[in-house]
């Protein structure tokens, strides 16, 4: 009995067809080649991680600005209107 005999996939996984046969083997080979390349070129992996952190930081700043704007709008909307 394998570990996957009792495996229950997430319901959203049913939106996509199962990868089987030759397509699965090709995907596995691509994964192995990519893993080997990153193992042989750790500077590429470090550069990718650095870029990912920069993107995360920019996204955090963007979300903080968005929260601030929403809070400012709430204050404006909740204050009595001046006539």
C-alpha positions in Angstrom: 0.0 0.0 0.0 1.5 3.4 -1.0 1.2 6.7 0.7 -1.1 7.9 -2.1 -3.8 5.2 -1.7 -5.7 7.3 0.9 -4.7 10.6 -0.6 -7.6 13.1 -1.0 -6.9 15.9 -3.5 -8.1 19.5 -2.8 -11.4 20.1 -4.6 -9.8 22.8 -6.8 -7.4 20.3 -8.1 -10.2 18.7 -10.0 -10.3 21.8 -12.3 -7.1 20.5 -13.9 -6.5 17.2 -15.7 -4.1 14.7 -14.1 -0.7 14.7 -15.7 0.1 11.1 -16.6 2.4 9.1 -18.8 4.9 10.7 -21.0 3.9 14.3 -20.0 4.6 13.5 -16.4 8.0 12.0 -17.2 8.9 15.1 -19.2 7.9 17.3 -16.3 9.9 15.2 -13.9 13.0 15.5 -16.2 12.6 19.3 -16.4 12.4 19.5 -12.6 15.5 17.4 -12.2 17.4 19.6 -14.8 16.3 22.8 -13.0 17.3 21.4 -9.6 20.7 20.3 -10.9 21.3 23.7 -12.6 20.5 25.5 -9.3 22.7 23.1 -7.4 25.6 23.8 -9.8 24.9 27.6 -9.9 24.0 28.7 -6.4 24.5 32.4 -7.3 21.4 32.1 -9.5 19.4 30.7 -6.6 20.7 33.5 -4.3 19.8 36.2 -7.0 16.3 34.7 -7.3 15.8 34.8 -3.6 17.1 38.3 -3.4 14.7 39.4 -6.1 11.8 37.6 -4.4 12.5 39.4 -1.2 12.6 42.8 -3.0 9.2 42.0 -4.6 7.8 41.0 -1.2 9.1 44.2 0.4 7.6 46.3 -2.4 4.3 44.5 -2.0 4.3 45.1 1.7 4.9 48.8 1.2 2.1 48.9 -1.4 -0.3 47.2 1.0 0.7 49.6 3.9 -0.1 52.6 1.6 -3.4 51.0 0.6 -4.3 50.5 4.3 -3.4 54.1 5.1 -5.5 55.4 2.2 -8.5 53.3 3.3 -8.2 54.5 6.9 -8.0 58.1 5.7 -11.1 57.6 3.6 -13.0 56.1 6.5 -12.1 59.1 8.6 -13.3 61.5 5.9 -16.6 59.5 5.5 -17.3 59.3 9.2 -16.6 63.0 9.9 -19.6 65.3 9.8 -19.9 67.1 6.5 -19.2 70.8 6.5 -21.7 73.0 4.7 
